[in-house]
Amino acid sequence: MNEAVPMAYDWHPLPSRAKTLFLLGHAIAGAGMGVPFVVLGTLLGNAMDAASFGIGIGIALWICVFATSLVVGARRFRSIAWRLDDDGFAYRRGRLFFRETRVPASRVQHLDLKHGPLERRWKLATLVIHTAGSKMSAVSVSHIDADDAEALRDRLARQLDDDDAL
């Protein structure tokens, strides 16, 4: 366990090394979303007896969708932060559609750490906080530093154990 992890009450952004993995996910999504434009451009070009023109338009649209997904991904990455204080855990994300989630320490049931192969490669983790309740009964925070995730898990579990002792 890394006790040097800062647990001050300020907001902690995702680590910079997580940006590559975060953008990789957006790039894959953008590439997939752009494929219908290439198909549509090809079909339209064939219908107009200008196949190369249609394919060119489709590829240009695909590049626009792909680039937009990367820009949106970079902006989303910068908008994510977490905080742990005496009351519990807070997680915020978004700019246009801002969302902040608070998990009071008294509502935490159990905690999971997930380390996928790509997350392990970049020393990242996903912290899943399971809460008491049925609506949104789990908060999942991806791409956080693995040491921070372990420290968060241990601190929230310690708060949970302290509450049980009362």
Phi and psi in radians as a Rosetta constraint file:
Dihedral C 1 N 2 CA 2 C 2 CIRCULARHARMONIC -1.768 0.35
Dihedral N 2 CA 2 C 2 N 3 CIRCULARHARMONIC 1.796 0.35
Dihedral C 2 N 3 CA 3 C 3 CIRCULARHARMONIC -1.377 0.35
Dihedral N 3 CA 3 C 3 N 4 CIRCULARHARMONIC -0.162 0.35
Dihedral C 3 N 4 CA 4 C 4 CIRCULARHARMONIC -1.371 0.35
Dihedral N 4 CA 4 C 4 N 5 CIRCULARHARMONIC -0.089 0.35
Dihedral C 4 N 5 CA 5 C 5 CIRCULARHARMONIC -1.139 0.35
Dihedral N 5 CA 5 C 5 N 6 CIRCULARHARMONIC 2.207 0.35
Dihedral C 5 N 6 CA 6 C 6 CIRCULARHARMONIC -1.185 0.35
Dihedral N 6 CA 6 C 6 N 7 CIRCULARHARMONIC 2.213 0.35
Dihedral C 6 N 7 CA 7 C 7 CIRCULARHARMONIC -2.078 0.35
Dihedral N 7 CA 7 C 7 N 8 CIRCULARHARMONIC 0.576 0.35
Dihedral C 7 N 8 CA 8 C 8 CIRCULARHARMONIC -1.201 0.35
Dihedral N 8 CA 8 C 8 N 9 CIRCULARHARMONIC 3.011 0.35
Dihedral C 8 N 9 CA 9 C 9 CIRCULARHARMONIC -1.490 0.35
Dihedral N 9 CA 9 C 9 N 10 CIRCULARHARMONIC 0.109 0.35
Dihedral C 9 N 10 CA 10 C 10 CIRCULARHARMONIC -1.470 0.35
Dihedral N 10 CA 10 C 10 N 11 CIRCULARHARMONIC 2.909 0.35
Dihedral C 10 N 11 CA 11 C 11 CIRCULARHARMONIC -1.376 0.35
Dihedral N 11 CA 11 C 11 N 12 CIRCULARHARMONIC 2.378 0.35
Dihedral C 11 N 12 CA 12 C 12 CIRCULARHARMONIC -1.915 0.35
Dihedral N 12 CA 12 C 12 N 13 CIRCULARHARMONIC 2.086 0.35
Dihedral C 12 N 13 CA 13 C 13 CIRCULARHARMONIC -1.319 0.35
Dihedral N 13 CA 13 C 13 N 14 CIRCULARHARMONIC 2.960 0.35
Dihedral C 13 N 14 CA 14 C 14 CIRCULARHARMONIC -1.156 0.35
Dihedral N 14 CA 14 C 14 N 15 CIRCULARHARMONIC 2.608 0.35
Dihedral C 14 N 15 CA 15 C 15 CIRCULARHARMONIC -1.146 0.35
Dihedral N 15 CA 15 C 15 N 16 CIRCULARHARMONIC 2.611 0.35
Dihedral C 15 N 16 CA 16 C 16 CIRCULARHARMONIC -1.079 0.35
Dihedral N 16 CA 16 C 16 N 17 CIRCULARHARMONIC -0.527 0.35
Dihedral C 16 N 17 CA 17 C 17 CIRCULARHARMONIC -1.220 0.35
Dihedral N 17 CA 17 C 17 N 18 CIRCULARHARMONIC -0.265 0.35
Dihedral C 17 N 18 CA 18 C 18 CIRCULARHARMONIC -1.345 0.35
Dihedral N 18 CA 18 C 18 N 19 CIRCULARHARMONIC -0.261 0.35
Dihedral C 18 N 19 CA 19 C 19 CIRCULARHARMONIC -1.087 0.35
Dihedral N 19 CA 19 C 19 N 20 CIRCULARHARMONIC -0.671 0.35
Dihedral C 19 N 20 CA 20 C 20 CIRCULARHARMONIC -1.056 0.35
Dihedral N 20 CA 20 C 20 N 21 CIRCULARHARMONIC -0.852 0.35
Dihedral C 20 N 21 CA 21 C 21 CIRCULARHARMONIC -1.162 0.35
Dihedral N 21 CA 21 C 21 N 22 CIRCULARHARMONIC -0.693 0.35
Dihedral C 21 N 22 CA 22 C 22 CIRCULARHARMONIC -1.084 0.35
Dihedral N 22 CA 22 C 22 N 23 CIRCULARHARMONIC -0.816 0.35
Dihedral C 22 N 23 CA 23 C 23 CIRCULARHARMONIC -1.217 0.35
Dihedral N 23 CA 23 C 23 N 24 CIRCULARHARMONIC -0.526 0.35
Dihedral C 23 N 24 CA 24 C 24 CIRCULARHARMONIC -1.067 0.35
Dihedral N 24 CA 24 C 24 N 25 CIRCULARHARMONIC -0.765 0.35
Dihedral C 24 N 25 CA 25 C 25 CIRCULARHARMONIC -1.083 0.35
Dihedral N 25 CA 25 C 25 N 26 CIRCULARHARMONIC -0.722 0.35
Dihedral C 25 N 26 CA 26 C 26 CIRCULARHARMONIC -1.215 0.35
Dihedral N 26 CA 26 C 26 N 27 CIRCULARHARMONIC -0.603 0.35
Dihedral C 26 N 27 CA 27 C 27 CIRCULARHARMONIC -1.139 0.35
Dihedral N 27 CA 27 C 27 N 28 CIRCULARHARMONIC -0.735 0.35
Dihedral C 27 N 28 CA 28 C 28 CIRCULARHARMONIC -1.114 0.35
Dihedral N 28 CA 28 C 28 N 29 CIRCULARHARMONIC -0.750 0.35
Dihedral C 28 N 29 CA 29 C 29 CIRCULARHARMONIC -1.123 0.35
Dihedral N 29 CA 29 C 29 N 30 CIRCULARHARMONIC -0.757 0.35
Dihedral C 29 N 30 CA 30 C 30 CIRCULARHARMONIC -1.124 0.35
Dihedral N 30 CA 30 C 30 N 31 CIRCULARHARMONIC -0.675 0.35
Dihedral C 30 N 31 CA 31 C 31 CIRCULARHARMONIC -1.115 0.35
Dihedral N 31 CA 31 C 31 N 32 CIRCULARHARMONIC -0.737 0.35
Dihedral C 31 N 32 CA 32 C 32 CIRCULARHARMONIC -1.178 0.35
Dihedral N 32 CA 32 C 32 N 33 CIRCULARHARMONIC -0.699 0.35
Dihedral C 32 N 33 CA 33 C 33 CIRCULARHARMONIC -1.204 0.35
Dihedral N 33 CA 33 C 33 N 34 CIRCULARHARMONIC -0.405 0.35
Dihedral C 33 N 34 CA 34 C 34 CIRCULARHARMONIC -1.443 0.35
Dihedral N 34 CA 34 C 34 N 35 CIRCULARHARMONIC -0.317 0.35
Dihedral C 34 N 35 CA 35 C 35 CIRCULARHARMONIC -1.016 0.35
Dihedral N 35 CA 35 C 35 N 36 CIRCULARHARMONIC -0.777 0.35
Dihedral C 35 N 36 CA 36 C 36 CIRCULARHARMONIC -1.011 0.35
Dihedral N 36 CA 36 C 36 N 37 CIRCULARHARMONIC -0.511 0.35
Dihedral C 36 N 37 CA 37 C 37 CIRCULARHARMONIC -1.189 0.35
Dihedral N 37 CA 37 C 37 N 38 CIRCULARHARMONIC -0.669 0.35
Dihedral C 37 N 38 CA 38 C 38 CIRCULARHARMONIC -1.151 0.35
Dihedral N 38 CA 38 C 38 N 39 CIRCULARHARMONIC -0.776 0.35
Dihedral C 38 N 39 CA 39 C 39 CIRCULARHARMONIC -1.087 0.35
Dihedral N 39 CA 39 C 39 N 40 CIRCULARHARMONIC -0.817 0.35
Dihedral C 39 N 40 CA 40 C 40 CIRCULARHARMONIC -1.090 0.35
Dihedral N 40 CA 40 C 40 N 41 CIRCULARHARMONIC -0.735 0.35
Dihedral C 40 N 41 CA 41 C 41 CIRCULARHARMONIC -1.103 0.35
Dihedral N 41 CA 41 C 41 N 42 CIRCULARHARMONIC -0.696 0.35
Dihedral C 41 N 42 CA 42 C 42 CIRCULARHARMONIC -1.124 0.35
Dihedral N 42 CA 42 C 42 N 43 CIRCULARHARMONIC -0.811 0.35
Dihedral C 42 N 43 CA 43 C 43 CIRCULARHARMONIC -1.098 0.35
Dihedral N 43 CA 43 C 43 N 44 CIRCULARHARMONIC -0.748 0.35
Dihedral C 43 N 44 CA 44 C 44 CIRCULARHARMONIC -1.131 0.35
Dihedral N 44 CA 44 C 44 N 45 CIRCULARHARMONIC -0.723 0.35
Dihedral C 44 N 45 CA 45 C 45 CIRCULARHARMONIC -1.122 0.35
Dihedral N 45 CA 45 C 45 N 46 CIRCULARHARMONIC -0.713 0.35
Dihedral C 45 N 46 CA 46 C 46 CIRCULARHARMONIC -1.143 0.35
Dihedral N 46 CA 46 C 46 N 47 CIRCULARHARMONIC -0.659 0.35
Dihedral C 46 N 47 CA 47 C 47 CIRCULARHARMONIC -1.175 0.35
Dihedral N 47 CA 47 C 47 N 48 CIRCULARHARMONIC -0.512 0.35
Dihedral C 47 N 48 CA 48 C 48 CIRCULARHARMONIC -1.707 0.35
Dihedral N 48 CA 48 C 48 N 49 CIRCULARHARMONIC 0.161 0.35
Dihedral C 48 N 49 CA 49 C 49 CIRCULARHARMONIC 0.982 0.35
Dihedral N 49 CA 49 C 49 N 50 CIRCULARHARMONIC 0.634 0.35
Dihedral C 49 N 50 CA 50 C 50 CIRCULARHARMONIC -2.451 0.35
Dihedral N 50 CA 50 C 50 N 51 CIRCULARHARMONIC 1.128 0.35
Dihedral C 50 N 51 CA 51 C 51 CIRCULARHARMONIC -1.031 0.35
Dihedral N 51 CA 51 C 51 N 52 CIRCULARHARMONIC -0.777 0.35
Dihedral C 51 N 52 CA 52 C 52 CIRCULARHARMONIC -1.146 0.35
Dihedral N 52 CA 52 C 52 N 53 CIRCULARHARMONIC -0.611 0.35
Dihedral C 52 N 53 CA 53 C 53 CIRCULARHARMONIC -1.128 0.35
Dihedral N 53 CA 53 C 53 N 54 CIRCULARHARMONIC -0.786 0.35
Dihedral C 53 N 54 CA 54 C 54 CIRCULARHARMONIC -1.103 0.35
Dihedral N 54 CA 54 C 54 N 55 CIRCULARHARMONIC -0.753 0.35
Dihedral C 54 N 55 CA 55 C 55 CIRCULARHARMONIC -1.130 0.35
Dihedral N 55 CA 55 C 55 N 56 CIRCULARHARMONIC -0.720 0.35
Dihedral C 55 N 56 CA 56 C 56 CIRCULARHARMONIC -1.064 0.35
Dihedral N 56 CA 56 C 56 N 57 CIRCULARHARMONIC -0.783 0.35
Dihedral C 56 N 57 CA 57 C 57 CIRCULARHARMONIC -1.091 0.35
Dihedral N 57 CA 57 C 57 N 58 CIRCULARHARMONIC -0.762 0.35
Dihedral C 57 N 58 CA 58 C 58 CIRCULARHARMONIC -1.068 0.35
Dihedral N 58 CA 58 C 58 N 59 CIRCULARHARMONIC -0.760 0.35
Dihedral C 58 N 59 CA 59 C 59 CIRCULARHARMONIC -1.177 0.35
Dihedral N 59 CA 59 C 59 N 60 CIRCULARHARMONIC -0.690 0.35
Dihedral C 59 N 60 CA 60 C 60 CIRCULARHARMONIC -1.076 0.35
Dihedral N 60 CA 60 C 60 N 61 CIRCULARHARMONIC -0.742 0.35
Dihedral C 60 N 61 CA 61 C 61 CIRCULARHARMONIC -1.153 0.35
Dihedral N 61 CA 61 C 61 N 62 CIRCULARHARMONIC -0.675 0.35
Dihedral C 61 N 62 CA 62 C 62 CIRCULARHARMONIC -1.081 0.35
Dihedral N 62 CA 62 C 62 N 63 CIRCULARHARMONIC -0.744 0.35
Dihedral C 62 N 63 CA 63 C 63 CIRCULARHARMONIC -1.108 0.35
Dihedral N 63 CA 63 C 63 N 64 CIRCULARHARMONIC -0.703 0.35
Dihedral C 63 N 64 CA 64 C 64 CIRCULARHARMONIC -1.094 0.35
Dihedral N 64 CA 64 C 64 N 65 CIRCULARHARMONIC -0.774 0.35
Dihedral C 64 N 65 CA 65 C 65 CIRCULARHARMONIC -1.119 0.35
Dihedral N 65 CA 65 C 65 N 66 CIRCULARHARMONIC -0.756 0.35
Dihedral C 65 N 66 CA 66 C 66 CIRCULARHARMONIC -1.085 0.35
Dihedral N 66 CA 66 C 66 N 67 CIRCULARHARMONIC -0.833 0.35
Dihedral C 66 N 67 CA 67 C 67 CIRCULARHARMONIC -1.119 0.35
Dihedral N 67 CA 67 C 67 N 68 CIRCULARHARMONIC -0.698 0.35
Dihedral C 67 N 68 CA 68 C 68 CIRCULARHARMONIC -1.097 0.35
Dihedral N 68 CA 68 C 68 N 69 CIRCULARHARMONIC -0.689 0.35
Dihedral C 68 N 69 CA 69 C 69 CIRCULARHARMONIC -1.127 0.35
Dihedral N 69 CA 69 C 69 N 70 CIRCULARHARMONIC -0.617 0.35
Dihedral C 69 N 70 CA 70 C 70 CIRCULARHARMONIC -1.208 0.35
Dihedral N 70 CA 70 C 70 N 71 CIRCULARHARMONIC -0.725 0.35
Dihedral C 70 N 71 CA 71 C 71 CIRCULARHARMONIC -1.120 0.35
Dihedral N 71 CA 71 C 71 N 72 CIRCULARHARMONIC -0.804 0.35
Dihedral C 71 N 72 CA 72 C 72 CIRCULARHARMONIC -1.089 0.35
Dihedral N 72 CA 72 C 72 N 73 CIRCULARHARMONIC -0.717 0.35
Dihedral C 72 N 73 CA 73 C 73 CIRCULARHARMONIC -1.075 0.35
Dihedral N 73 CA 73 C 73 N 74 CIRCULARHARMONIC -0.738 0.35
Dihedral C 73 N 74 CA 74 C 74 CIRCULARHARMONIC -1.130 0.35
Dihedral N 74 CA 74 C 74 N 75 CIRCULARHARMONIC -0.711 0.35
Dihedral C 74 N 75 CA 75 C 75 CIRCULARHARMONIC -1.180 0.35
Dihedral N 75 CA 75 C 75 N 76 CIRCULARHARMONIC -0.710 0.35
Dihedral C 75 N 76 CA 76 C 76 CIRCULARHARMONIC -1.112 0.35
Dihedral N 76 CA 76 C 76 N 77 CIRCULARHARMONIC -0.698 0.35
Dihedral C 76 N 77 CA 77 C 77 CIRCULARHARMONIC -1.016 0.35
Dihedral N 77 CA 77 C 77 N 78 CIRCULARHARMONIC -0.783 0.35
Dihedral C 77 N 78 CA 78 C 78 CIRCULARHARMONIC -1.222 0.35
Dihedral N 78 CA 78 C 78 N 79 CIRCULARHARMONIC -0.295 0.35
Dihedral C 78 N 79 CA 79 C 79 CIRCULARHARMONIC -1.638 0.35
Dihedral N 79 CA 79 C 79 N 80 CIRCULARHARMONIC -0.016 0.35
Dihedral C 79 N 80 CA 80 C 80 CIRCULARHARMONIC -1.692 0.35
Dihedral N 80 CA 80 C 80 N 81 CIRCULARHARMONIC 2.321 0.35
Dihedral C 80 N 81 CA 81 C 81 CIRCULARHARMONIC -2.685 0.35
Dihedral N 81 CA 81 C 81 N 82 CIRCULARHARMONIC 2.768 0.35
Dihedral C 81 N 82 CA 82 C 82 CIRCULARHARMONIC -2.328 0.35
Dihedral N 82 CA 82 C 82 N 83 CIRCULARHARMONIC 2.820 0.35
Dihedral C 82 N 83 CA 83 C 83 CIRCULARHARMONIC -2.629 0.35
Dihedral N 83 CA 83 C 83 N 84 CIRCULARHARMONIC 2.493 0.35
Dihedral C 83 N 84 CA 84 C 84 CIRCULARHARMONIC -2.172 0.35
Dihedral N 84 CA 84 C 84 N 85 CIRCULARHARMONIC 2.197 0.35
Dihedral C 84 N 85 CA 85 C 85 CIRCULARHARMONIC -2.338 0.35
Dihedral N 85 CA 85 C 85 N 86 CIRCULARHARMONIC -2.981 0.35
Dihedral C 85 N 86 CA 86 C 86 CIRCULARHARMONIC -1.118 0.35
Dihedral N 86 CA 86 C 86 N 87 CIRCULARHARMONIC -0.442 0.35
Dihedral C 86 N 87 CA 87 C 87 CIRCULARHARMONIC -1.451 0.35
Dihedral N 87 CA 87 C 87 N 88 CIRCULARHARMONIC -0.417 0.35
Dihedral C 87 N 88 CA 88 C 88 CIRCULARHARMONIC 2.583 0.35
Dihedral N 88 CA 88 C 88 N 89 CIRCULARHARMONIC -2.629 0.35
Dihedral C 88 N 89 CA 89 C 89 CIRCULARHARMONIC -1.907 0.35
Dihedral N 89 CA 89 C 89 N 90 CIRCULARHARMONIC 2.459 0.35
Dihedral C 89 N 90 CA 90 C 90 CIRCULARHARMONIC -2.263 0.35
Dihedral N 90 CA 90 C 90 N 91 CIRCULARHARMONIC 2.508 0.35
Dihedral C 90 N 91 CA 91 C 91 CIRCULARHARMONIC -2.434 0.35
Dihedral N 91 CA 91 C 91 N 92 CIRCULARHARMONIC 2.192 0.35
Dihedral C 91 N 92 CA 92 C 92 CIRCULARHARMONIC -2.253 0.35
Dihedral N 92 CA 92 C 92 N 93 CIRCULARHARMONIC 2.620 0.35
Dihedral C 92 N 93 CA 93 C 93 CIRCULARHARMONIC -2.780 0.35
Dihedral N 93 CA 93 C 93 N 94 CIRCULARHARMONIC 2.722 0.35
Dihedral C 93 N 94 CA 94 C 94 CIRCULARHARMONIC 1.675 0.35
Dihedral N 94 CA 94 C 94 N 95 CIRCULARHARMONIC 2.728 0.35
Dihedral C 94 N 95 CA 95 C 95 CIRCULARHARMONIC -2.133 0.35
Dihedral N 95 CA 95 C 95 N 96 CIRCULARHARMONIC -1.021 0.35
Dihedral C 95 N 96 CA 96 C 96 CIRCULARHARMONIC -1.216 0.35
Dihedral N 96 CA 96 C 96 N 97 CIRCULARHARMONIC -0.831 0.35
Dihedral C 96 N 97 CA 97 C 97 CIRCULARHARMONIC -1.937 0.35
Dihedral N 97 CA 97 C 97 N 98 CIRCULARHARMONIC 1.451 0.35
Dihedral C 97 N 98 CA 98 C 98 CIRCULARHARMONIC -1.308 0.35
Dihedral N 98 CA 98 C 98 N 99 CIRCULARHARMONIC 2.387 0.35
Dihedral C 98 N 99 CA 99 C 99 CIRCULARHARMONIC -2.466 0.35
Dihedral N 99 CA 99 C 99 N 100 CIRCULARHARMONIC 2.265 0.35
Dihedral C 99 N 100 CA 100 C 100 CIRCULARHARMONIC -2.183 0.35
Dihedral N 100 CA 100 C 100 N 101 CIRCULARHARMONIC 2.249 0.35
Dihedral C 100 N 101 CA 101 C 101 CIRCULARHARMONIC -2.014 0.35
Dihedral N 101 CA 101 C 101 N 102 CIRCULARHARMONIC 2.240 0.35
Dihedral C 101 N 102 CA 102 C 102 CIRCULARHARMONIC -1.934 0.35
Dihedral N 102 CA 102 C 102 N 103 CIRCULARHARMONIC 2.362 0.35
Dihedral C 102 N 103 CA 103 C 103 CIRCULARHARMONIC -2.114 0.35
Dihedral N 103 CA 103 C 103 N 104 CIRCULARHARMONIC 1.798 0.35
Dihedral C 103 N 104 CA 104 C 104 CIRCULARHARMONIC -1.096 0.35
Dihedral N 104 CA 104 C 104 N 105 CIRCULARHARMONIC 2.466 0.35
Dihedral C 104 N 105 CA 105 C 105 CIRCULARHARMONIC -1.000 0.35
Dihedral N 105 CA 105 C 105 N 106 CIRCULARHARMONIC -0.542 0.35
Dihedral C 105 N 106 CA 106 C 106 CIRCULARHARMONIC -1.218 0.35
Dihedral N 106 CA 106 C 106 N 107 CIRCULARHARMONIC -0.281 0.35
Dihedral C 106 N 107 CA 107 C 107 CIRCULARHARMONIC -1.659 0.35
Dihedral N 107 CA 107 C 107 N 108 CIRCULARHARMONIC -0.125 0.35
Dihedral C 107 N 108 CA 108 C 108 CIRCULARHARMONIC -1.252 0.35
Dihedral N 108 CA 108 C 108 N 109 CIRCULARHARMONIC 2.220 0.35
Dihedral C 108 N 109 CA 109 C 109 CIRCULARHARMONIC -1.683 0.35
Dihedral N 109 CA 109 C 109 N 110 CIRCULARHARMONIC -0.962 0.35
Dihedral C 109 N 110 CA 110 C 110 CIRCULARHARMONIC -2.713 0.35
Dihedral N 110 CA 110 C 110 N 111 CIRCULARHARMONIC 2.942 0.35
Dihedral C 110 N 111 CA 111 C 111 CIRCULARHARMONIC -2.261 0.35
Dihedral N 111 CA 111 C 111 N 112 CIRCULARHARMONIC 2.460 0.35
Dihedral C 111 N 112 CA 112 C 112 CIRCULARHARMONIC -2.172 0.35
Dihedral N 112 CA 112 C 112 N 113 CIRCULARHARMONIC 2.548 0.35
Dihedral C 112 N 113 CA 113 C 113 CIRCULARHARMONIC -2.039 0.35
Dihedral N 113 CA 113 C 113 N 114 CIRCULARHARMONIC 2.274 0.35
Dihedral C 113 N 114 CA 114 C 114 CIRCULARHARMONIC -2.036 0.35
Dihedral N 114 CA 114 C 114 N 115 CIRCULARHARMONIC 2.398 0.35
Dihedral C 114 N 115 CA 115 C 115 CIRCULARHARMONIC -2.306 0.35
Dihedral N 115 CA 115 C 115 N 116 CIRCULARHARMONIC 1.678 0.35
Dihedral C 115 N 116 CA 116 C 116 CIRCULARHARMONIC -1.294 0.35
Dihedral N 116 CA 116 C 116 N 117 CIRCULARHARMONIC 2.961 0.35
Dihedral C 116 N 117 CA 117 C 117 CIRCULARHARMONIC -1.066 0.35
Dihedral N 117 CA 117 C 117 N 118 CIRCULARHARMONIC -0.679 0.35
Dihedral C 117 N 118 CA 118 C 118 CIRCULARHARMONIC -1.278 0.35
Dihedral N 118 CA 118 C 118 N 119 CIRCULARHARMONIC -0.625 0.35
Dihedral C 118 N 119 CA 119 C 119 CIRCULARHARMONIC -1.131 0.35
Dihedral N 119 CA 119 C 119 N 120 CIRCULARHARMONIC -0.712 0.35
Dihedral C 119 N 120 CA 120 C 120 CIRCULARHARMONIC -1.085 0.35
Dihedral N 120 CA 120 C 120 N 121 CIRCULARHARMONIC -0.649 0.35
Dihedral C 120 N 121 CA 121 C 121 CIRCULARHARMONIC -1.041 0.35
Dihedral N 121 CA 121 C 121 N 122 CIRCULARHARMONIC -0.669 0.35
Dihedral C 121 N 122 CA 122 C 122 CIRCULARHARMONIC -1.769 0.35
Dihedral N 122 CA 122 C 122 N 123 CIRCULARHARMONIC 0.217 0.35
Dihedral C 122 N 123 CA 123 C 123 CIRCULARHARMONIC 0.981 0.35
Dihedral N 123 CA 123 C 123 N 124 CIRCULARHARMONIC 0.852 0.35
Dihedral C 123 N 124 CA 124 C 124 CIRCULARHARMONIC -2.088 0.35
Dihedral N 124 CA 124 C 124 N 125 CIRCULARHARMONIC 2.982 0.35
Dihedral C 124 N 125 CA 125 C 125 CIRCULARHARMONIC -2.673 0.35
Dihedral N 125 CA 125 C 125 N 126 CIRCULARHARMONIC 2.894 0.35
Dihedral C 125 N 126 CA 126 C 126 CIRCULARHARMONIC -2.008 0.35
Dihedral N 126 CA 126 C 126 N 127 CIRCULARHARMONIC 2.160 0.35
Dihedral C 126 N 127 CA 127 C 127 CIRCULARHARMONIC -1.729 0.35
Dihedral N 127 CA 127 C 127 N 128 CIRCULARHARMONIC 2.181 0.35
Dihedral C 127 N 128 CA 128 C 128 CIRCULARHARMONIC -1.979 0.35
Dihedral N 128 CA 128 C 128 N 129 CIRCULARHARMONIC 2.090 0.35
Dihedral C 128 N 129 CA 129 C 129 CIRCULARHARMONIC -1.858 0.35
Dihedral N 129 CA 129 C 129 N 130 CIRCULARHARMONIC 1.954 0.35
Dihedral C 129 N 130 CA 130 C 130 CIRCULARHARMONIC -1.582 0.35
Dihedral N 130 CA 130 C 130 N 131 CIRCULARHARMONIC 2.309 0.35
Dihedral C 130 N 131 CA 131 C 131 CIRCULARHARMONIC -2.051 0.35
Dihedral N 131 CA 131 C 131 N 132 CIRCULARHARMONIC 2.893 0.35
Dihedral C 131 N 132 CA 132 C 132 CIRCULARHARMONIC -1.353 0.35
Dihedral N 132 CA 132 C 132 N 133 CIRCULARHARMONIC 2.274 0.35
Dihedral C 132 N 133 CA 133 C 133 CIRCULARHARMONIC 2.317 0.35
Dihedral N 133 CA 133 C 133 N 134 CIRCULARHARMONIC 2.886 0.35
Dihedral C 133 N 134 CA 134 C 134 CIRCULARHARMONIC -1.809 0.35
Dihedral N 134 CA 134 C 134 N 135 CIRCULARHARMONIC -0.625 0.35
Dihedral C 134 N 135 CA 135 C 135 CIRCULARHARMONIC -1.451 0.35
Dihedral N 135 CA 135 C 135 N 136 CIRCULARHARMONIC 2.189 0.35
Dihedral C 135 N 136 CA 136 C 136 CIRCULARHARMONIC 0.874 0.35
Dihedral N 136 CA 136 C 136 N 137 CIRCULARHARMONIC 1.004 0.35
Dihedral C 136 N 137 CA 137 C 137 CIRCULARHARMONIC -1.361 0.35
Dihedral N 137 CA 137 C 137 N 138 CIRCULARHARMONIC 0.023 0.35
Dihedral C 137 N 138 CA 138 C 138 CIRCULARHARMONIC -2.524 0.35
Dihedral N 138 CA 138 C 138 N 139 CIRCULARHARMONIC 2.438 0.35
Dihedral C 138 N 139 CA 139 C 139 CIRCULARHARMONIC -1.994 0.35
Dihedral N 139 CA 139 C 139 N 140 CIRCULARHARMONIC 2.160 0.35
Dihedral C 139 N 140 CA 140 C 140 CIRCULARHARMONIC -1.966 0.35
Dihedral N 140 CA 140 C 140 N 141 CIRCULARHARMONIC 2.197 0.35
Dihedral C 140 N 141 CA 141 C 141 CIRCULARHARMONIC -2.078 0.35
Dihedral N 141 CA 141 C 141 N 142 CIRCULARHARMONIC 1.890 0.35
Dihedral C 141 N 142 CA 142 C 142 CIRCULARHARMONIC -1.642 0.35
Dihedral N 142 CA 142 C 142 N 143 CIRCULARHARMONIC 2.780 0.35
Dihedral C 142 N 143 CA 143 C 143 CIRCULARHARMONIC 1.146 0.35
Dihedral N 143 CA 143 C 143 N 144 CIRCULARHARMONIC 0.493 0.35
Dihedral C 143 N 144 CA 144 C 144 CIRCULARHARMONIC -1.641 0.35
Dihedral N 144 CA 144 C 144 N 145 CIRCULARHARMONIC 2.746 0.35
Dihedral C 144 N 145 CA 145 C 145 CIRCULARHARMONIC -0.968 0.35
Dihedral N 145 CA 145 C 145 N 146 CIRCULARHARMONIC 2.375 0.35
Dihedral C 145 N 146 CA 146 C 146 CIRCULARHARMONIC -1.072 0.35
Dihedral N 146 CA 146 C 146 N 147 CIRCULARHARMONIC -0.691 0.35
Dihedral C 146 N 147 CA 147 C 147 CIRCULARHARMONIC -1.165 0.35
Dihedral N 147 CA 147 C 147 N 148 CIRCULARHARMONIC -0.711 0.35
Dihedral C 147 N 148 CA 148 C 148 CIRCULARHARMONIC -1.099 0.35
Dihedral N 148 CA 148 C 148 N 149 CIRCULARHARMONIC -0.711 0.35
Dihedral C 148 N 149 CA 149 C 149 CIRCULARHARMONIC -1.093 0.35
Dihedral N 149 CA 149 C 149 N 150 CIRCULARHARMONIC -0.740 0.35
Dihedral C 149 N 150 CA 150 C 150 CIRCULARHARMONIC -1.138 0.35
Dihedral N 150 CA 150 C 150 N 151 CIRCULARHARMONIC -0.746 0.35
Dihedral C 150 N 151 CA 151 C 151 CIRCULARHARMONIC -1.133 0.35
Dihedral N 151 CA 151 C 151 N 152 CIRCULARHARMONIC -0.708 0.35
Dihedral C 151 N 152 CA 152 C 152 CIRCULARHARMONIC -1.089 0.35
Dihedral N 152 CA 152 C 152 N 153 CIRCULARHARMONIC -0.820 0.35
Dihedral C 152 N 153 CA 153 C 153 CIRCULARHARMONIC -1.021 0.35
Dihedral N 153 CA 153 C 153 N 154 CIRCULARHARMONIC -0.826 0.35
Dihedral C 153 N 154 CA 154 C 154 CIRCULARHARMONIC -1.139 0.35
Dihedral N 154 CA 154 C 154 N 155 CIRCULARHARMONIC -0.712 0.35
Dihedral C 154 N 155 CA 155 C 155 CIRCULARHARMONIC -1.216 0.35
Dihedral N 155 CA 155 C 155 N 156 CIRCULARHARMONIC -0.753 0.35
Dihedral C 155 N 156 CA 156 C 156 CIRCULARHARMONIC -1.153 0.35
Dihedral N 156 CA 156 C 156 N 157 CIRCULARHARMONIC -0.648 0.35
Dihedral C 156 N 157 CA 157 C 157 CIRCULARHARMONIC -1.167 0.35
Dihedral N 157 CA 157 C 157 N 158 CIRCULARHARMONIC -0.663 0.35
Dihedral C 157 N 158 CA 158 C 158 CIRCULARHARMONIC -1.133 0.35
Dihedral N 158 CA 158 C 158 N 159 CIRCULARHARMONIC -0.722 0.35
Dihedral C 158 N 159 CA 159 C 159 CIRCULARHARMONIC -1.109 0.35
Dihedral N 159 CA 159 C 159 N 160 CIRCULARHARMONIC -0.670 0.35
Dihedral C 159 N 160 CA 160 C 160 CIRCULARHARMONIC -1.125 0.35
Dihedral N 160 CA 160 C 160 N 161 CIRCULARHARMONIC -0.768 0.35
Dihedral C 160 N 161 CA 161 C 161 CIRCULARHARMONIC -1.138 0.35
Dihedral N 161 CA 161 C 161 N 162 CIRCULARHARMONIC -0.675 0.35
Dihedral C 161 N 162 CA 162 C 162 CIRCULARHARMONIC -1.125 0.35
Dihedral N 162 CA 162 C 162 N 163 CIRCULARHARMONIC -0.681 0.35
Dihedral C 162 N 163 CA 163 C 163 CIRCULARHARMONIC -1.175 0.35
Dihedral N 163 CA 163 C 163 N 164 CIRCULARHARMONIC -0.622 0.35
Dihedral C 163 N 164 CA 164 C 164 CIRCULARHARMONIC -1.192 0.35
Dihedral N 164 CA 164 C 164 N 165 CIRCULARHARMONIC -0.486 0.35
Dihedral C 164 N 165 CA 165 C 165 CIRCULARHARMONIC -1.286 0.35
Dihedral N 165 CA 165 C 165 N 166 CIRCULARHARMONIC -0.307 0.35
